[in-house]
Amino acid sequence: MADMIKVSKQGNFDELRFLKELSDTLASSISDSQLLINNLKNIFEKYLMVNDFRIFVKDESTSTLRDFVKNWIVITNNRHQESVENIFNKLKNLKDKGFVLNNKLIKYNERFLSATFDNLKSNDNLIYFPVFNENKIIGVIEISFENVENELRSSKFLTTLRIAVSLISTAIVNKILNQKLFVQIKFQNVMRSIAKLIENQFELNYILPIIGELIDGFVTDHLIYIFTKDENNKFKLFWPLDCQDEKVLSLLPKITKNKSHVISKDGKTGLFVLRNEEKITGVIAASSNIDKLSKTDIEYLIQLSAQASVTVQRADSYAQVLRYATLDALTGLNNRRQFEVRLKQEVANAKRNNKPLCCIMLDIDYFKHVNDTWGHSAGDCILKNVAKIVSKELREYDIASRYGGEEFCILLPDTKINEAAFVAQRLRKAVEKADISISEDNISGSDILNVTISVGVSEFENTFETPEKLHQCADIALYEAKHRGRNRVVVYDESLI
């Protein structure tokens, strides 16, 4: 029969070296759970005949045992001869006074051990030790030995193993506490990010998808959906593009004005209300086919939906004010509404005075990639800096506006088409050469970004039926510039239609 204990050159199990190497590993700043478990397993394999080493932790909020490394996997009731769950329950009241050997509860008592081992088979080899936190069991350590019978009769070996398990338990408890602290910090960051959204944007089409992305990144075990109420007071999916989740759809009618949230019977789906004062304006839905929403998850989502409600309400109020304003809040340029007013005025002036008038439309290339890679804060930073470049390169009486998203419109009074094309090229080169700093926005991943623009140029003609035709032609030329490869200027002509 092979010995379970590997021996040193002196022929004895070096328990002190074993414990020291174990302590050093646990004391090291290993943040990755998989790497920590692998290192522990290697130490056990180095000193003992161990086949496998795993740790399972009880998730109190969902009443399930989870693999410490793959904590998204629920441990089912068919592992080995009895489930890990049943073994966990056997150890509950043991208070660190024993272990489970192949489903047999064994206390640290030499007489009991001897009597018990007399009935063991030589291939009995699977041991479970409890993980305790303040006399409360929170998990189990599973060790699979090649052979265990003779060595467990040794009180010295048992003492060493018991110390090792105690060291591991302490490290696991500390890691769980650190994980909880990390989640709390992450929650506070999401709350702050949602609150800060209205510093630069007031459009719900912009704000709600970002809120969805922020919450989705926080509640990673559940899919997130955002519904808003339409003009008929019916819930309509706003973000993302599709929802086929029947549990979510079936819960929507259960939302009432007196409820802050509704949870499905199986506990895996929840709807959290968005309000504008006392009026329900929408819901944030969280759904999973596997995981229940824990009490902590529900509390977090209630607070996140409340903060989202405040942000949306304030954004809506600001939008009402800005609807009658003339400037874009982010860039400081004219907003779209003001552009439309000035377009009519400048077309009328051009007709009356028989003066040339040109329009430039420009679009930031691959702007979605900027948002997806560095975040919307980086996107806002790009928009503000491109607006500064545009303002710097134009004359005082040129009219620059943010038309929407990453598109800008520029009216050039008393300017012919060849002159407008020259201005467009100057703008394109200025943007291309600019190193845009995003370090002040505390954006991780890069300090400097470079972008390019595609530009379309058109000139007003008396044959145009409406003032809007001028920028529509510039838009057609812009589309052609993007079609030809971006970072270029295209002047409109009828062949583009």
C-alpha positions as CSV (number, residue, x, y, z in Angstrom):
1,M,0.0,0.0,0.0
2,A,1.4,3.4,-1.0
3,D,2.0,5.9,1.8
4,M,-0.1,9.0,1.7
5,I,2.6,11.1,3.3
6,K,5.5,12.1,1.1
7,V,8.7,12.0,3.1
8,S,11.7,14.3,3.1
9,K,15.2,13.2,2.5
10,Q,15.4,12.4,6.2
11,G,12.5,10.1,5.9
12,N,9.9,12.1,7.8
13,F,7.0,14.2,6.9
14,D,8.3,17.8,7.2
15,E,5.1,19.3,8.8
16,L,6.9,22.6,9.7
17,R,8.0,23.2,6.2
18,F,4.6,22.2,4.9
19,L,2.9,24.7,7.2
20,K,5.4,27.5,6.5
21,E,5.0,27.2,2.7
22,L,1.2,27.1,3.2
23,S,1.4,30.3,5.4
24,D,3.6,32.1,2.9
25,T,1.2,31.4,0.1
26,L,-1.8,32.5,2.1
27,A,-0.1,35.7,3.3
28,S,0.9,36.6,-0.3
29,S,-1.3,39.2,-2.1
30,I,-2.9,36.8,-4.6
31,S,-6.2,38.3,-5.7
32,D,-7.2,35.7,-8.2
33,S,-9.1,32.9,-6.6
34,Q,-8.2,30.3,-9.2
35,L,-4.5,31.0,-8.8
36,L,-4.7,30.8,-5.0
37,I,-6.5,27.4,-5.1
38,N,-3.9,26.1,-7.6
39,N,-1.1,27.2,-5.4
40,L,-2.6,25.5,-2.4
41,K,-3.2,22.3,-4.3
42,N,0.4,22.3,-5.5
43,I,1.6,22.5,-1.9
44,F,-0.7,19.6,-0.8
45,E,0.5,17.6,-3.7
46,K,4.2,18.4,-2.9
47,Y,4.0,17.1,0.7
48,L,1.0,14.7,0.6
49,M,-0.5,12.2,-1.8
50,V,-3.4,14.4,-2.8
51,N,-5.5,13.9,-6.0
52,D,-7.7,17.1,-5.7
53,F,-8.3,20.1,-3.5
54,R,-11.4,22.2,-3.6
55,I,-13.2,24.8,-1.4
56,F,-17.0,25.3,-1.3
57,V,-18.6,28.4,0.3
58,K,-22.1,28.9,1.5
59,D,-24.0,31.8,-0.2
60,E,-26.4,32.7,2.6
61,S,-28.4,35.1,0.4
62,T,-29.3,32.3,-2.0
63,S,-28.9,29.3,0.4
64,T,-26.6,27.5,-2.0
65,L,-23.1,26.1,-1.9
66,R,-20.8,27.6,-4.5
67,D,-17.4,26.6,-5.7
68,F,-15.0,29.2,-4.3
69,V,-13.3,29.7,-7.7
70,K,-16.4,29.3,-9.9
71,N,-18.8,31.0,-7.6
72,W,-21.4,31.3,-10.3
73,I,-21.9,27.5,-10.4
74,V,-24.5,26.1,-8.0
75,I,-23.4,22.8,-6.3
76,T,-26.1,20.3,-6.9
77,N,-27.1,17.3,-4.7
78,N,-25.4,14.5,-6.6
79,R,-21.8,15.1,-5.8
80,H,-20.1,11.8,-4.7
81,Q,-22.2,9.5,-2.6
82,E,-23.9,12.3,-0.7
83,S,-24.1,15.9,-1.7
84,V,-21.7,18.6,-0.5
85,E,-24.8,20.3,0.9
86,N,-25.5,17.3,3.2
87,I,-21.9,17.1,4.3
88,F,-22.1,20.9,5.1
89,N,-25.2,20.2,7.2
90,K,-23.4,17.3,9.0
91,L,-20.6,19.7,10.0
92,K,-22.9,22.5,11.0
93,N,-23.0,21.8,14.7
94,L,-19.5,20.3,15.0
95,K,-17.8,23.6,15.9
96,D,-14.4,22.7,14.4
97,K,-14.2,19.4,16.4
98,G,-14.0,17.0,13.6
99,F,-14.4,16.3,9.9
100,V,-16.3,14.1,7.4
101,L,-14.5,11.1,5.9
102,N,-16.4,9.5,3.0
103,N,-19.7,10.7,4.4
104,K,-18.9,9.5,8.0
105,L,-18.7,12.2,10.7
106,I,-15.5,11.8,12.7
107,K,-14.7,13.8,15.8
108,Y,-11.1,14.6,17.0
109,N,-11.1,11.7,19.5
110,E,-8.4,9.0,19.3
111,R,-10.6,6.3,20.7
112,F,-13.4,7.2,18.4
113,L,-10.9,7.4,15.5
114,S,-9.5,3.9,16.2
115,A,-12.9,2.4,16.4
116,T,-14.1,4.2,13.3
117,F,-11.0,3.3,11.2
118,D,-11.5,-0.4,12.0
119,N,-14.6,-0.3,9.7
120,L,-13.0,1.7,6.9
121,K,-12.0,0.3,3.6
122,S,-8.5,0.9,2.3
123,N,-9.8,3.0,-0.6
124,D,-11.6,5.4,1.6
125,N,-10.0,8.7,0.7
126,L,-12.3,11.8,0.5
127,I,-12.2,14.2,3.5
128,Y,-14.2,17.3,4.2
129,F,-13.1,19.9,6.8
130,P,-15.4,22.8,7.9
131,V,-14.5,26.4,7.2
132,F,-15.6,28.6,10.2
133,N,-16.1,32.3,10.7
134,E,-16.7,33.2,14.4
135,N,-17.9,29.6,15.3
136,K,-20.3,29.6,12.3
137,I,-19.6,27.2,9.4
138,I,-19.5,29.1,6.1
139,G,-18.1,26.4,3.8
140,V,-16.1,23.1,3.4
141,I,-12.7,22.2,2.2
142,E,-12.6,19.0,0.2
143,I,-9.4,17.0,-0.1
144,S,-9.1,13.8,-2.1
145,F,-6.1,11.7,-0.9
146,E,-4.7,8.6,-2.7
147,N,-4.9,6.7,0.6
148,V,-5.9,8.0,4.1
149,E,-6.5,5.1,6.5
150,N,-3.1,4.6,8.3
151,E,-2.1,8.3,8.5
152,L,-5.3,9.5,10.0
153,R,-4.6,7.3,13.0
154,S,-1.6,9.6,13.7
155,S,-2.5,12.5,16.1
156,K,0.5,14.4,14.9
157,F,-0.6,14.3,11.3
158,L,-4.2,15.2,12.3
159,T,-2.9,18.2,14.3
160,T,-0.8,19.4,11.3
161,L,-3.8,19.0,9.0
162,R,-6.1,20.7,11.4
163,I,-3.7,23.7,11.6
164,A,-3.4,23.9,7.8
165,V,-7.2,23.9,7.5
166,S,-7.5,26.6,10.1
167,L,-5.0,28.8,8.2
168,I,-6.9,28.3,5.0
169,S,-10.2,29.0,6.6
170,T,-8.9,32.4,7.9
171,A,-7.6,33.3,4.5
172,I,-10.9,32.3,2.9
173,V,-12.9,34.4,5.4
174,N,-10.7,37.4,4.7
175,K,-11.0,37.0,1.0
176,I,-14.8,36.8,1.3
177,L,-14.9,40.0,3.4
178,N,-12.6,41.7,0.8
179,Q,-15.0,40.6,-1.9
180,K,-18.0,42.1,-0.1
181,L,-16.0,45.4,0.4
182,F,-15.2,45.4,-3.3
183,V,-18.9,45.0,-4.2
184,Q,-19.8,47.8,-1.8
185,I,-17.2,50.1,-3.4
186,K,-18.4,49.1,-6.9
187,F,-22.0,49.8,-5.9
188,Q,-21.1,53.3,-4.6
189,N,-19.2,54.0,-7.9
190,V,-22.2,53.0,-9.9
191,M,-24.5,55.2,-7.8
192,R,-22.1,58.1,-8.3
193,S,-21.8,57.5,-12.0
194,I,-25.6,57.5,-12.5
195,A,-25.9,60.7,-10.5
196,K,-23.2,62.4,-12.6
197,L,-24.8,61.6,-15.9
198,I,-26.7,64.8,-16.1
199,E,-23.6,66.9,-15.8
200,N,-23.2,66.8,-19.5
201,Q,-26.3,65.2,-21.0
202,F,-30.0,65.6,-20.6
203,E,-31.4,63.4,-23.4
204,L,-33.1,60.2,-22.2
205,N,-32.0,58.4,-25.4
206,Y,-28.4,59.0,-24.1
207,I,-28.9,58.6,-20.4
208,L,-31.0,55.4,-20.0
209,P,-28.8,53.1,-22.1
210,I,-25.8,54.2,-19.9
211,I,-27.8,53.5,-16.8
212,G,-28.6,50.1,-18.2
213,E,-25.0,49.4,-19.0
214,L,-23.8,50.5,-15.5
215,I,-26.3,48.3,-13.7
216,D,-25.7,45.4,-16.0
217,G,-22.0,45.6,-15.2
218,F,-22.8,45.6,-11.5
219,V,-25.4,42.8,-11.3
220,T,-23.5,40.4,-13.5
221,D,-25.5,37.3,-12.6
222,H,-28.7,38.8,-14.1
223,L,-29.7,40.3,-17.4
224,I,-30.9,43.9,-17.2
225,Y,-33.7,45.5,-19.1
226,I,-35.2,49.0,-19.0
227,F,-38.8,49.7,-19.8
228,T,-40.5,53.1,-20.1
229,K,-44.1,54.1,-20.4
230,D,-45.4,55.3,-23.7
231,E,-48.1,57.8,-24.5
232,N,-50.8,55.1,-23.8
233,N,-49.4,54.4,-20.4
234,K,-48.1,51.0,-21.5
235,F,-44.7,49.6,-20.7
236,K,-42.4,49.6,-23.8
237,L,-38.9,48.1,-23.9
238,F,-36.3,50.9,-24.1
239,W,-33.0,49.1,-23.6
240,P,-31.6,46.8,-25.0
241,L,-33.2,46.2,-28.4
242,D,-35.0,42.9,-27.5
243,C,-36.5,41.1,-24.6
244,Q,-38.0,37.6,-25.0
245,D,-38.0,36.9,-21.2
246,E,-41.5,35.7,-20.4
247,K,-41.0,36.1,-16.7
248,V,-40.1,39.8,-17.1
249,L,-43.1,40.4,-19.4
250,S,-45.5,38.6,-17.1
251,L,-44.4,40.7,-14.1
252,L,-45.0,44.1,-15.8
253,P,-48.8,44.1,-15.2
254,K,-48.1,43.6,-11.5
255,I,-46.4,46.9,-11.1
256,T,-48.6,49.3,-9.1
257,K,-48.0,52.8,-7.8
258,N,-47.7,51.6,-4.2
259,K,-44.8,49.1,-4.9
260,S,-41.2,49.9,-5.3
261,H,-40.4,46.5,-6.7
262,V,-41.9,43.1,-7.6
263,I,-40.1,39.8,-7.3
264,S,-41.1,36.5,-9.1
265,K,-42.2,33.5,-7.2
266,D,-38.9,31.7,-7.9
267,G,-37.0,34.7,-6.8
268,K,-34.9,34.9,-10.0
269,T,-36.6,37.9,-11.6
270,G,-37.3,41.4,-10.2
271,L,-38.8,44.6,-11.5
272,F,-37.7,47.9,-9.8
273,V,-39.8,51.0,-10.4
274,L,-38.6,54.3,-11.9
275,R,-40.7,57.3,-10.7
276,N,-41.1,60.9,-11.5
277,E,-42.5,62.2,-8.2
278,E,-45.5,59.9,-7.6
279,K,-45.9,58.9,-11.3
280,I,-44.4,55.6,-12.5
281,T,-42.3,56.3,-15.6
282,G,-40.7,52.9,-16.1
283,V,-39.0,49.9,-14.6
284,I,-35.5,48.3,-14.4
285,A,-35.8,44.5,-14.7
286,A,-33.2,42.0,-13.6
287,S,-33.7,38.3,-14.6
288,S,-31.8,35.0,-14.5
289,N,-32.7,31.4,-15.2
290,I,-30.1,30.2,-12.6
291,D,-29.6,32.6,-9.8
292,K,-32.0,34.0,-7.3
293,L,-31.9,37.6,-6.4
294,S,-30.4,37.8,-3.0
295,K,-31.6,40.2,-0.3
296,T,-28.5,42.2,-0.9
297,D,-29.1,42.3,-4.7
298,I,-32.7,43.5,-4.1
299,E,-31.5,46.2,-1.7
300,Y,-28.8,47.4,-4.2
301,L,-31.3,47.4,-7.1
302,I,-33.9,49.4,-5.1
303,Q,-31.3,52.0,-4.4
304,L,-30.0,52.0,-7.9
305,S,-33.5,52.4,-9.4
306,A,-34.2,55.2,-6.9
307,Q,-31.0,57.0,-8.0
308,A,-31.8,56.4,-11.6
309,S,-35.3,57.9,-11.0
310,V,-33.7,61.1,-9.6
311,T,-31.3,61.3,-12.5
312,V,-34.0,60.8,-15.1
313,Q,-36.4,63.3,-13.4
314,R,-33.6,66.0,-13.2
315,A,-32.6,65.3,-16.8
316,D,-36.2,65.7,-17.9
317,S,-36.5,69.0,-16.0
318,Y,-33.3,70.3,-17.5
319,A,-34.4,69.2,-21.0
320,Q,-37.6,71.2,-20.6
321,V,-35.6,74.3,-19.8
322,L,-33.0,73.6,-22.6
323,R,-35.8,73.1,-25.1
324,Y,-36.1,76.8,-25.2
325,A,-32.4,77.5,-24.9
326,T,-30.0,78.0,-27.8
327,L,-26.8,76.3,-26.7
328,D,-25.7,72.6,-26.5
329,A,-24.9,71.9,-22.8
330,L,-21.9,69.7,-23.6
331,T,-20.0,71.6,-26.4
332,G,-21.2,75.1,-25.9
333,L,-22.1,75.3,-29.6
334,N,-25.6,76.1,-30.9
335,N,-28.0,73.3,-30.4
336,R,-30.0,71.6,-33.1
337,R,-33.1,73.8,-32.5
338,Q,-31.0,76.9,-32.8
339,F,-29.3,75.6,-36.0
340,E,-32.7,75.1,-37.6
341,V,-33.6,78.7,-36.7
342,R,-30.4,80.1,-38.0
343,L,-30.6,78.0,-41.2
344,K,-33.8,79.7,-42.2
345,Q,-32.4,83.1,-41.4
346,E,-29.2,82.6,-43.4
347,V,-31.0,81.1,-46.4
348,A,-33.4,84.1,-46.3
349,N,-30.4,86.5,-46.2
350,A,-28.6,84.7,-49.0
351,K,-31.7,84.9,-51.2
352,R,-32.4,88.6,-50.4
353,N,-28.8,89.7,-50.9
354,N,-27.9,87.3,-53.6
355,K,-24.9,86.1,-51.5
356,P,-23.4,82.6,-51.5
357,L,-24.0,80.3,-48.5
358,C,-22.4,77.0,-47.8
359,C,-23.0,74.2,-45.2
360,I,-20.6,71.8,-43.7
361,M,-21.7,68.6,-42.0
362,L,-19.0,66.6,-40.1
363,D,-19.2,63.3,-38.2
364,I,-16.5,61.9,-35.8
365,D,-15.3,58.6,-37.3
366,Y,-15.8,55.4,-35.3
367,F,-17.3,57.3,-32.4
368,K,-19.1,54.3,-31.1
369,H,-15.8,52.4,-30.8
370,V,-14.5,55.3,-28.5
371,N,-17.5,54.9,-26.2
372,D,-17.4,51.1,-26.2
373,T,-13.6,51.0,-25.6
374,W,-13.0,53.9,-23.2
375,G,-16.5,54.7,-22.0
376,H,-18.9,57.5,-22.5
377,S,-16.8,60.0,-20.4
378,A,-14.1,59.6,-23.1
379,G,-16.7,60.2,-25.8
380,D,-17.9,63.4,-24.1
381,C,-14.3,64.5,-23.9
382,I,-13.8,63.9,-27.6
383,L,-17.0,65.9,-28.4
384,K,-15.9,68.9,-26.3
385,N,-12.5,69.0,-27.9
386,V,-13.7,68.6,-31.4
387,A,-16.1,71.5,-30.7
388,K,-13.2,73.6,-29.5
389,I,-11.2,72.9,-32.7
390,V,-14.2,73.8,-34.9
391,S,-14.7,77.1,-33.0
392,K,-11.0,77.9,-33.3
393,E,-10.9,77.3,-37.1
394,L,-14.0,79.3,-38.0
395,R,-14.7,83.0,-38.4
396,E,-16.6,85.0,-35.9
397,Y,-19.7,85.1,-38.0
398,D,-19.7,81.4,-39.0
399,I,-22.4,79.4,-37.3
400,A,-21.4,76.1,-35.7
401,S,-23.9,73.8,-34.1
402,R,-24.0,70.3,-32.6
403,Y,-26.6,68.7,-34.7
404,G,-26.9,65.5,-32.6
405,G,-24.7,62.7,-31.2
406,E,-21.3,63.1,-32.9
407,E,-22.6,65.2,-35.8
408,F,-21.9,68.9,-36.3
409,C,-23.4,71.4,-38.7
410,I,-21.6,74.6,-39.8
411,L,-23.1,77.5,-41.8
412,L,-20.7,79.6,-43.8
413,P,-22.3,82.9,-44.8
414,D,-20.9,84.7,-47.9
415,T,-18.8,81.7,-48.8
416,K,-18.4,80.0,-52.1
417,I,-18.2,76.2,-52.5
418,N,-14.4,76.1,-53.2
419,E,-13.8,78.3,-50.1
420,A,-16.0,76.1,-48.0
421,A,-14.2,72.9,-49.2
422,F,-10.9,74.6,-48.2
423,V,-12.3,75.3,-44.7
424,A,-13.6,71.7,-44.5
425,Q,-10.1,70.3,-45.3
426,R,-8.6,72.7,-42.7
427,L,-11.0,71.3,-40.1
428,R,-10.3,67.7,-41.0
429,K,-6.5,68.2,-40.7
430,A,-6.8,70.0,-37.4
431,V,-8.8,67.3,-35.9
432,E,-6.6,64.6,-37.3
433,K,-3.4,66.2,-35.8
434,A,-4.9,66.9,-32.4
435,D,-3.8,64.9,-29.4
436,I,-6.9,64.9,-27.2
437,S,-6.1,64.5,-23.5
438,I,-8.6,62.5,-21.4
439,S,-6.4,62.3,-18.3
440,E,-8.4,64.9,-16.4
441,D,-11.5,62.7,-16.7
442,N,-9.8,59.9,-14.8
443,I,-10.4,57.5,-17.7
444,S,-8.4,54.3,-17.4
445,G,-6.6,52.8,-20.4
446,S,-5.2,55.9,-22.1
447,D,-4.3,59.5,-21.5
448,I,-4.4,60.6,-25.2
449,L,-6.8,59.8,-27.9
450,N,-6.7,60.6,-31.6
451,V,-9.8,60.8,-33.9
452,T,-10.7,61.7,-37.4
453,I,-13.7,63.3,-39.0
454,S,-15.6,62.7,-42.3
455,V,-17.0,65.9,-43.9
456,G,-19.7,66.8,-46.4
457,V,-20.0,70.2,-48.1
458,S,-22.8,71.8,-50.0
459,E,-23.7,75.2,-51.4
460,F,-27.2,76.8,-51.4
461,E,-28.9,77.2,-54.8
462,N,-32.0,79.2,-55.6
463,T,-33.6,76.0,-56.9
464,F,-33.8,74.5,-53.5
465,E,-37.4,74.2,-52.4
466,T,-36.7,74.5,-48.7
467,P,-33.9,75.8,-46.5
468,E,-33.4,72.2,-45.1
469,K,-32.3,71.1,-48.6
470,L,-29.0,72.8,-48.0
471,H,-27.9,70.7,-45.1
472,Q,-29.6,67.6,-46.6
473,C,-27.2,67.9,-49.5
474,A,-24.3,68.3,-47.1
475,D,-25.5,65.2,-45.3
476,I,-25.5,63.2,-48.6
477,A,-21.9,64.3,-49.2
478,L,-21.0,63.3,-45.6
479,Y,-22.4,59.8,-46.2
480,E,-20.4,59.5,-49.3
481,A,-17.2,60.5,-47.4
482,K,-17.8,57.8,-44.9
483,H,-18.6,55.3,-47.7
484,R,-15.3,56.1,-49.4
485,G,-13.2,55.3,-46.3
486,R,-13.7,58.1,-43.8
487,N,-11.3,60.9,-42.8
488,R,-12.0,62.8,-46.0
489,V,-14.0,65.7,-47.5
490,V,-16.6,65.2,-50.2
491,V,-18.4,68.1,-52.0
492,Y,-22.0,67.6,-53.0
493,D,-23.0,67.3,-56.6
494,E,-26.1,65.7,-58.2
495,S,-24.2,62.5,-59.2
496,L,-24.2,61.5,-55.5
497,I,-28.0,61.1,-55.5
